[in-house]
C-alpha cells in the first residue's frame, strides 16, 4: 500500500453560489432545534444581516461575537454559558469566527477544559463527538469551513497556537456565498487571499502529497490566479474573481487537510502564539522569502514540482519558477500588505525559531534559514 494513501473529509452538504446565504433560514426552519450563532461584528452591520436578520432571529437562541482568534478560556466560558441549551451551531464570519464555533461545538460534547484537548499542550485525546455546525465564510482564505481542525490561541498564559482536530469536526454544512466578500477592505481581501494561496502552495509541495492532492491544489491555484488581481473590483470581473477565490479557499482547506502544510505554517503557528498579527498577512510575508529560498533549492522533488507548477501557472516566464511566482504575486496584489507593518524583537525571533518546524516539506530547514525568513519578512528591532 502506498505510504501516501490519502483520505478525504469534506462537508456533508455544500451550497455554492452568489446569494446562497439566503438558503440558511429555510435550512434551519426545515429542522428546528436550539441554535446558537457565532459571527463577527462586521456581519451584523452587513447587507446580508439587514436582509435576513429578522427571520434569522426566529431560528436562533442568541449569538456570540468573535473579534479575534479564540482562547481556551473564551471557549470554556461559552461552553459554560450555553451547555444544555444549544443543539446546533451556525458560524458566519472569517476564519477566527468559524474556528471558534467549531471549537465550541466540539467542547460542548467534551467534559474537560479546552486546553486539555489541544495539540502541542493537551493530555487528553478528543472524541468523535461535536454539535452539528453550519459554516458560512465571509472571507476567502482559511478554508476553515471544510477542515478538520479548530485553531485556538492563547498569547497570555500558555503561549500556544494549536488545534482541536478530528474528522467529525468538519462542518456538516458549508454555504459559500461569494457576495459576502463584497465591500471587504482591500487589506482583508489580499491577506485572506494569500492565506488561501499558501495553503494550496504548501499542500502542492508537501511530501505527503500525491496526484490526488496535487490536482486539488493545482485547481485551487489556477482559480487563485484568475482572482488575485481583481478581488476589489465592483463589476462582473470582480464578481467572478470573488467567486473564484471563494472556491480556491475551499480547495485550500481540502488540500491542507489531505496533504498538510510546510515551513511557512511551521513558523507562522509559533509566531501566532505570541503576536496578534493577522494570520494571512503572516503567511504572505513569510511566503516571499521562502520563494527566494526555494529558487535556490537543490532538492530534486522540489525542483520537479516547481518546474511543473511554473509550466501550469506561468508558462512564458524565463525566470526560475519561484522567482517568477514571487514577482507575479507582488505585481498583481491589490495592496502591498508586505510593506511596513509591525516589528519583531531579536528575542521574539529566537523564541519563534526555537519552536518552529518544517512540517510536511521535503526539506527540514535549519534555524539560520528560518531566522533569515523572519528577518526578511519583518523589521527586527
Secondary structure, DSSP 8 states (H G I E B T S, - for coil): --TT-------SEEEESTTGGGHHHHHHHTT---EEEEE-HHHHTSHHHHHHHHHHHTT-SEEEE--S---HHHHHHHHHHHTTT-SEEEEEESHHHHHHHHHHHHHTT-SS-GGGG-TTT-SS---S---EEEEEESSSSS-GGG-SEEEEEESSSS-EEEEEE-GGGS-SEEEE-GGGGTT--HHHHHHHHHHHHHHHHHHHH-TT--HHHHHHHHHHHHHHHHHGGGTT-SSHHHHHHHHHHHHHHHHHHHHHHHH---HHHHHHHHHTTT----HHHHHHHHHHHHHHHHHT---HHHHHHHHHHHHHH-TT--S-HHHHHHHHHHHH-SS-TTSS--EE-HHHHHHHHHH---TT-SS---HHHHHHHHHHHSEE-
